[in-house]
Amino acid sequence: MASSPISRSSCHARSISLPSRSHSIANQFEEHLCRLRSSQTASTSSLSLSHKLRGLSDLYHCVDELLQLPTNQRTLSQNVPAKRVEEVLDGSLSLLDICGVLRDILLQLKGCLQDVQSTLRRRCSGEFSITKEAAEYLKIRKMAKKTIKKCLGSIKKSNKSNDENAAVGMLKDVEDISVDIFRSFLSYIAGVKQSRRSSWSIFPKFSHPSAEKEKMIPMSNTDAVDATLGLLVCQKRKSGIDLCQIENIRSQIMKFESEIQDLVEPLECLSRHLIKTRANVLNILSN
């Protein structure tokens, strides 16, 4: 008896032959995939990205279990053109590279933010400078944005055909939702370009006369930290920052550090799942 882990009627996804005993894992696969596809229409935030990464890990866990079924192993290992096999392996390698890039960027940013926090803690009567640390953070952010732009330009969805091998098609469907989520992740970390004028409201003491006349647009913690530290460097403000403004900076940084931690953990978990799935595919193809 055969069943499909992806419902064509509800998700327009590819079907794959499975024995009846695999109904449970097949249903889990369908649910995870449909849920992730539906979540892509929602607004992006660090919390939603964390949930998506965890959901993607659950999806890859289902894929690994499906790949253990003899029927799917035979489907994947027999009559699959070398070109299609190469595309699947290249796709998984690309996703692993993106995982590594995102993890490195987040950890670099976290390190720079910790340096800024350390300087803030060493303040003496409000007389101190964080210009050097702020400038270093902004330098890393600039480099990160260039790397992210390059990643966004290179990451692509898989090439699929109507007569695709069922097991290969399943892997490509999972690759495609992974690409969509990574694009959202990359765009979120890149942030939006803030004008100098829109940055004034972040730092009340330095408020620009016309700032209140402008329409306020909610900013993510990523953009808020960029704007605040960018303003400090721009103003070359070396002393006289009062305690209220110090706490404002620290609060923004702590929120962003918390976001980074909430993203790094599921990202590392997902990376392990990607490695495991790739290893399973290679083992099946080599037997």
C-alpha positions as CSV (number, residue, x, y, z in Angstrom):
1,M,0.0,0.0,0.0
2,A,1.4,3.5,-0.8
3,S,0.9,6.9,0.7
4,S,2.3,10.4,0.2
5,P,4.2,12.4,2.8
6,I,3.1,15.6,1.0
7,S,-0.6,16.3,0.2
8,R,-1.0,17.5,-3.3
9,S,-4.4,19.0,-2.6
10,S,-3.3,21.1,0.3
11,C,0.3,21.9,-0.4
12,H,0.7,21.2,-4.1
13,A,3.8,19.2,-3.2
14,R,5.5,16.1,-4.6
15,S,4.4,12.6,-3.6
16,I,6.6,9.7,-2.7
17,S,5.8,6.0,-2.3
18,L,5.8,4.8,1.2
19,P,4.7,1.5,2.9
20,S,1.6,1.7,5.1
21,R,3.6,1.4,8.3
22,S,5.2,4.8,7.5
23,H,1.9,6.7,7.7
24,S,2.8,8.4,11.0
25,I,6.2,9.8,9.8
26,A,4.7,10.7,6.4
27,N,1.9,12.7,8.1
28,Q,4.5,14.5,10.2
29,F,6.4,15.3,7.1
30,E,3.3,16.8,5.5
31,E,2.5,18.8,8.6
32,H,5.9,20.3,9.0
33,L,6.3,21.1,5.3
34,C,2.8,22.8,5.1
35,R,3.4,24.7,8.3
36,L,6.7,26.1,7.1
37,R,5.3,27.1,3.7
38,S,2.4,28.9,5.4
39,S,4.7,30.7,7.8
40,Q,6.6,32.3,4.9
41,T,3.6,34.7,4.4
42,A,3.9,36.1,7.9
43,S,6.1,39.0,8.9
44,T,9.7,38.2,9.8
45,S,11.1,38.7,13.3
46,S,13.8,37.0,15.3
47,L,11.2,35.0,17.1
48,S,9.5,33.8,13.9
49,L,12.9,32.9,12.4
50,S,13.8,30.9,15.5
51,H,10.5,29.0,15.2
52,K,11.1,28.4,11.4
53,L,14.6,27.1,12.0
54,R,13.4,24.6,14.6
55,G,10.5,23.6,12.3
56,L,13.1,23.0,9.5
57,S,15.1,20.8,11.8
58,D,12.0,18.8,12.6
59,L,11.4,18.5,8.8
60,Y,14.9,17.2,8.2
61,H,14.4,14.7,11.0
62,C,11.4,13.4,9.1
63,V,13.4,13.2,5.9
64,D,16.1,11.2,7.6
65,E,13.5,8.7,8.9
66,L,11.9,8.5,5.4
67,L,15.3,7.8,3.9
68,Q,15.7,4.8,6.2
69,L,12.8,3.0,4.5
70,P,14.0,0.4,2.0
71,T,11.5,1.5,-0.6
72,N,12.9,5.0,-0.6
73,Q,16.4,3.8,-0.6
74,R,15.8,1.8,-3.7
75,T,14.0,4.7,-5.3
76,L,16.9,7.0,-4.6
77,S,19.6,4.6,-5.6
78,Q,18.1,3.3,-8.8
79,N,17.7,5.0,-12.2
80,V,18.6,8.5,-11.0
81,P,20.5,10.5,-13.6
82,A,24.0,11.6,-12.4
83,K,23.1,15.2,-13.1
84,R,20.1,15.1,-10.7
85,V,22.2,13.4,-8.0
86,E,24.8,16.1,-8.4
87,E,22.1,18.8,-8.1
88,V,20.8,17.3,-4.8
89,L,24.3,17.1,-3.3
90,D,25.3,20.6,-4.5
91,G,22.1,22.0,-3.0
92,S,22.7,20.4,0.4
93,L,26.3,21.7,0.4
94,S,25.1,25.2,-0.5
95,L,22.7,25.2,2.5
96,L,25.5,24.0,4.8
97,D,27.7,26.9,3.6
98,I,24.9,29.4,4.2
99,C,24.5,27.9,7.8
100,G,28.2,28.4,8.4
101,V,28.1,32.0,7.1
102,L,25.1,33.0,9.2
103,R,26.6,31.4,12.3
104,D,30.0,33.2,11.8
105,I,28.3,36.5,11.3
106,L,26.1,36.2,14.4
107,L,29.0,35.2,16.6
108,Q,31.2,38.1,15.2
109,L,28.5,40.6,16.0
110,K,28.0,39.1,19.4
111,G,31.7,39.5,20.2
112,C,31.7,43.1,19.1
113,L,28.6,43.8,21.2
114,Q,30.3,42.3,24.2
115,D,33.2,44.7,23.7
116,V,30.9,47.6,23.7
117,Q,29.2,46.3,26.8
118,S,32.5,45.9,28.5
119,T,33.4,49.5,27.8
120,L,30.1,50.7,29.1
121,R,30.7,48.9,32.4
122,R,34.0,50.6,32.8
123,R,32.5,54.1,32.6
124,C,33.6,56.6,35.2
125,S,31.2,59.4,36.1
126,G,29.8,59.3,32.6
127,E,33.1,60.3,31.0
128,F,34.1,57.6,28.6
129,S,34.4,56.7,24.9
130,I,32.9,53.8,23.0
131,T,33.7,55.3,19.6
132,K,36.4,52.7,18.9
133,E,34.2,49.7,19.8
134,A,31.2,51.1,18.0
135,A,33.3,51.7,14.9
136,E,34.5,48.1,15.0
137,Y,31.0,46.8,15.3
138,L,29.9,48.9,12.3
139,K,32.9,47.7,10.3
140,I,31.8,44.1,11.0
141,R,28.2,44.9,10.1
142,K,29.4,46.4,6.8
143,M,31.4,43.3,5.9
144,A,28.5,41.1,7.0
145,K,26.1,43.0,4.7
146,K,28.4,42.5,1.7
147,T,28.6,38.8,2.5
148,I,24.9,38.5,2.9
149,K,24.3,40.3,-0.4
150,K,26.6,37.8,-2.1
151,C,24.8,34.9,-0.5
152,L,21.4,36.2,-1.5
153,G,22.6,36.5,-5.1
154,S,23.9,33.0,-5.2
155,I,21.3,31.0,-3.3
156,K,18.8,29.5,-5.7
157,K,15.9,27.1,-5.6
158,S,16.3,23.6,-7.2
159,N,15.4,22.8,-10.8
160,K,12.5,20.4,-10.7
161,S,10.7,18.5,-13.4
162,N,7.2,16.9,-13.5
163,D,8.7,13.4,-13.9
164,E,11.2,13.7,-11.1
165,N,12.3,10.6,-9.2
166,A,10.1,10.6,-6.1
167,A,12.9,10.5,-3.5
168,V,14.9,13.1,-5.4
169,G,11.8,15.3,-5.7
170,M,11.2,15.1,-1.9
171,L,14.7,16.2,-1.2
172,K,14.3,19.1,-3.6
173,D,11.0,20.2,-2.1
174,V,12.8,20.3,1.3
175,E,15.7,22.2,-0.2
176,D,13.3,24.8,-1.6
177,I,11.6,25.6,1.7
178,S,15.1,25.8,3.2
179,V,16.1,28.3,0.6
180,D,13.0,30.4,1.4
181,I,13.8,30.4,5.1
182,F,17.5,31.2,4.6
183,R,16.5,34.1,2.4
184,S,14.3,35.5,5.2
185,F,17.1,35.0,7.7
186,L,19.8,36.7,5.5
187,S,17.5,39.6,4.8
188,Y,16.6,40.1,8.5
189,I,20.3,40.0,9.6
190,A,21.2,42.5,6.8
191,G,18.7,44.9,8.2
192,V,17.4,48.0,6.5
193,K,19.4,51.0,5.4
194,Q,18.7,53.8,8.0
195,S,19.1,57.4,7.0
196,R,21.1,59.7,9.3
197,R,17.9,61.7,10.1
198,S,15.9,58.7,11.1
199,S,18.6,57.8,13.6
200,W,18.1,60.9,15.8
201,S,15.1,59.5,17.6
202,I,17.1,56.6,18.9
203,F,19.2,58.9,21.1
204,P,17.0,61.5,22.8
205,K,19.7,63.9,23.9
206,F,21.0,64.3,20.4
207,S,17.5,64.7,18.9
208,H,17.4,66.6,15.6
209,P,14.9,69.5,15.5
210,S,12.9,68.0,12.7
211,A,13.0,64.5,14.0
212,E,9.5,64.6,15.5
213,K,8.0,65.8,12.3
214,E,9.0,62.6,10.5
215,K,6.9,59.5,10.4
216,M,8.3,56.9,12.9
217,I,8.9,53.5,11.4
218,P,9.4,50.6,13.9
219,M,12.9,49.2,13.8
220,S,14.2,45.8,14.7
221,N,16.8,45.5,17.4
222,T,19.4,44.9,14.7
223,D,18.6,48.3,13.0
224,A,18.2,50.1,16.4
225,V,21.8,49.1,17.4
226,D,23.1,50.0,14.0
227,A,21.5,53.4,14.2
228,T,22.6,54.2,17.8
229,L,26.2,53.1,17.4
230,G,26.4,54.8,14.0
231,L,25.2,58.0,15.5
232,L,27.8,57.9,18.2
233,V,30.6,57.4,15.6
234,C,29.1,60.1,13.4
235,Q,29.0,62.6,16.3
236,K,32.4,61.6,17.6
237,R,30.9,62.0,21.0
238,K,33.6,61.1,23.5
239,S,32.2,62.2,26.8
240,G,29.3,63.5,28.7
241,I,26.8,60.8,27.8
242,D,24.4,60.6,30.8
243,L,23.3,57.5,32.6
244,C,19.9,57.4,30.9
245,Q,21.5,57.3,27.5
246,I,24.0,54.7,28.7
247,E,21.1,52.5,29.8
248,N,19.4,53.1,26.4
249,I,22.4,51.7,24.6
250,R,22.8,48.8,27.0
251,S,19.2,47.9,26.7
252,Q,19.3,47.8,22.9
253,I,22.5,45.8,22.9
254,M,21.2,43.3,25.5
255,K,18.0,42.7,23.4
256,F,20.1,42.1,20.2
257,E,22.4,39.8,22.1
258,S,19.4,37.8,23.3
259,E,18.1,37.6,19.7
260,I,21.5,36.4,18.5
261,Q,21.5,33.6,21.1
262,D,17.9,32.6,20.2
263,L,19.0,32.3,16.5
264,V,22.4,30.7,16.9
265,E,21.2,27.7,18.9
266,P,18.5,26.5,16.4
267,L,20.9,27.3,13.5
268,E,23.5,25.0,14.9
269,C,20.9,22.3,15.5
270,L,19.8,22.7,11.8
271,S,23.4,22.5,10.6
272,R,23.7,19.1,12.3
273,H,20.5,17.9,10.7
274,L,21.8,19.1,7.3
275,I,25.1,17.2,7.7
276,K,23.2,14.0,8.8
277,T,20.8,14.2,5.8
278,R,23.7,14.7,3.4
279,A,25.6,11.8,4.9
280,N,22.5,9.5,4.6
281,V,22.0,10.4,0.9
282,L,25.7,9.7,0.2
283,N,25.5,6.4,2.0
284,I,22.4,5.4,0.0
285,L,24.0,6.4,-3.3
286,S,27.2,4.5,-2.5
287,N,25.5,1.2,-1.7
